[in-house]
Amino acid sequence: MEEAAAVLARLERIETLQRDGALSQRDLAAALLEELRELLREAEEWARLEGGDAGERAVGDLRSALSSDMVGV
C-alpha cells in the first residue's frame, strides 16, 4: 500500500502547486511536468506490484500524454 500512498501524496503536491500561486507560469509548468513524471514512475511501480489491466492502461495513458508534450514549458 506504500505505492498507493506515494501516488496520493504526489497528487496532493500537484494540487498544492496549482493552488498556491507562488510560482510564475513558466516555473509552475516546469514544476508540474516534473511532478507528473514522478507520478508516472510511482504509478508504474504501483501497477507492477498490484497488477491488473486497468492499472496498466492508466499508466499507459499517462505515459502517452507526457510523451506527446501536452505541457509546454
C-alpha positions in Angstrom: 0.0 0.0 0.0 3.0 2.3 0.2 2.8 2.8 -3.6 -0.8 4.0 -3.3 0.2 6.4 -0.6 3.0 7.7 -2.7 0.7 8.3 -5.7 -1.9 10.1 -3.5 0.8 12.2 -1.9 2.1 13.2 -5.3 -1.4 14.2 -6.4 -1.7 16.3 -3.3 1.6 18.1 -4.1 0.4 18.7 -7.7 -2.8 20.2 -6.3 -0.9 22.4 -3.9 1.4 23.7 -6.7 -1.6 24.7 -8.7 -3.5 26.3 -5.8 -0.5 28.0 -4.2 0.1 30.6 -6.9 3.7 31.3 -5.7 5.4 30.3 -9.0 5.4 32.1 -12.3 3.5 30.4 -15.1 6.8 29.1 -16.6 8.1 27.8 -13.3 4.7 26.3 -12.5 4.6 24.4 -15.8 8.1 23.1 -15.2 7.3 22.0 -11.7 4.1 20.3 -12.7 5.8 18.5 -15.5 8.4 17.2 -13.1 5.7 16.1 -10.6 3.8 14.3 -13.4 6.9 12.5 -14.5 7.4 11.3 -10.9 3.7 10.4 -10.7 4.1 8.2 -13.8 7.1 6.5 -12.2 5.2 5.9 -8.9 2.1 4.7 -10.8 4.1 2.3 -12.8 5.5 0.8 -9.6 2.1 0.6 -8.1 0.7 -1.1 -11.3 3.6 -3.5 -11.4 3.0 -4.6 -7.8 -0.8 -4.7 -7.9 -1.2 -6.0 -11.4 -4.3 -5.7 -13.4 -5.2 -4.4 -16.8 -6.9 -1.2 -15.6 -3.8 0.0 -13.8 -1.6 -0.8 -16.7 -3.9 1.0 -19.1 -4.0 4.1 -16.8 -0.2 4.2 -16.7 0.0 3.8 -20.4 -2.4 6.7 -20.9 -0.4 8.9 -18.6 2.8 7.9 -20.4 1.3 8.7 -23.7 0.1 12.1 -22.5 3.5 13.0 -21.2 5.3 11.8 -24.3 3.1 14.0 -26.5 4.3 17.1 -24.7 0.9 18.2 -23.6 2.5 20.6 -21.1 4.5 23.3 -22.8 7.4 24.7 -20.8 
